[in-house]
Amino acid sequence: MGAQQVREGFTELYGTAPEGVWAAPGRVNVIGEYTDFNEGFVMPLALPHTAVAAVSRRTDCVLRLHSADIDGPIVELHVDELRPLTDTSWAAYPAGVVWVLRQAGHAITGADLHLSSTVPTGAGLSSSAALEVVTALALNDLYDLGLTRPELARLAQRAENDFVGVPCGVMDQTASACCIEGHALHLDCRDLSIRQIPFDLASQGLALLVVDTRVKHALGDGAYAERREGCEKGARQLGVSHLRDVPYDDLDRALGRLSDERVRRYVRHVVSDDHRVEQVVGLLDAGEVRAIGPVLTQGHVSLRDDLRISCPELDLVVDTANASGALGARMTGGGFGGSAVVLVEASGADTITKAIDEAFAAAGYTAPRVFPAVPSAGARRLS
């Protein structure tokens, strides 16, 4: 749904035109999974798919929320009565942003929001972060808070951590807030420093496909939190604050100090995936774009075997794509379903897409959704 439709929907709902319309994208992560909360490195890019919000301020401390994508009435809340971990609906994401801003001392006195999103839900493409960031940017602008994009990302992360109750890292929100068109974002999750890496695949005759398996995942179901706990346990046992501090060259020695097989697998994945991010950045800097393909596939093997967050559908995408001529492929996002990314020669994209479709049909799986990941702009005001 475009900006004009969302604007018109707001006017129809609330009886007056909104003060503005904003958009924030979903993201796909090229490399670096479960490294963000370990203060490591990630490299996402923003998708063209966005959450769009028409918003106006209120002065009576009422927060009204409506989604064009979900059947249901306007959700009406009072900003003084927002409580963490009490709402499991979509409305918790924008409400959580309001709660976090007020907790940080910003005088948010209410708002009316009408939202619509084209970011696929449950696909590992950060539909929730898009909702959070578009709300944060709109309120930042309307209330003249003066917050920077990285600050908005951190606040949006707090909304998901503390209000919704999902212990995610800061990658998704930073990608949504800070990405720029035609680039991937190299993010250091320790100091939140960012570097925009040119990622113009089309000029190289390449494409990055997103394959949404349509297997829904829910990060609030405990599996994500269990892996985070295991990573934190590994860091404690190795005497470091975060697994980011375990040098890749010392990985074997570090693993030898861990007696818990589960923790050992998690540590191996995180330290090696941090290294893979650095490999990909180095290859892109050198202009060796095709050479990142095998690194992506190595990342999938680690996610499948060490972190154990893949699923048969994701494995089928990766195996079929690589057997059909892809340069590399891996699952992306939180896992247990969701999406994979596949690096292909643009001329072979249709052939590989067809092979994946046929493999899913032969396995009796629901047909996947396949689309190109075009590096797009981060959050912005539309009108």
RAWOTA-V732390 format. One record per run of one state. SS is the DSSP state (a for helix, b for strand, c for the rest). FROM is the first residue (numbers start at 1). TO is the last residue. If there is no record, write none. Layout:
ss | from | to
SS | FROM | TO
SS | FROM | TO
//
This chain:
ss | from | to
c | 1 | 2
a | 3 | 14
c | 15 | 19
b | 20 | 31
c | 32 | 35
a | 36 | 38
c | 39 | 40
b | 41 | 57
c | 58 | 61
b | 62 | 67
c | 68 | 74
b | 75 | 78
a | 79 | 81
c | 82 | 90
a | 91 | 103
c | 104 | 110
b | 111 | 117
c | 118 | 126
a | 127 | 142
c | 143 | 148
a | 149 | 164
c | 165 | 170
a | 171 | 178
c | 179 | 182
b | 183 | 188
c | 189 | 193
b | 194 | 198
c | 199 | 201
a | 202 | 204
c | 205 | 205
b | 206 | 212
c | 213 | 218
a | 219 | 221
c | 222 | 222
a | 223 | 238
c | 239 | 242
a | 243 | 245
c | 246 | 247
a | 248 | 255
c | 256 | 260
a | 261 | 285
c | 286 | 291
a | 292 | 307
c | 308 | 311
a | 312 | 323
c | 324 | 327
b | 328 | 332
c | 333 | 338
b | 339 | 345
a | 346 | 363
c | 364 | 368
b | 369 | 372
c | 373 | 379
b | 380 | 381
c | 382 | 383
//
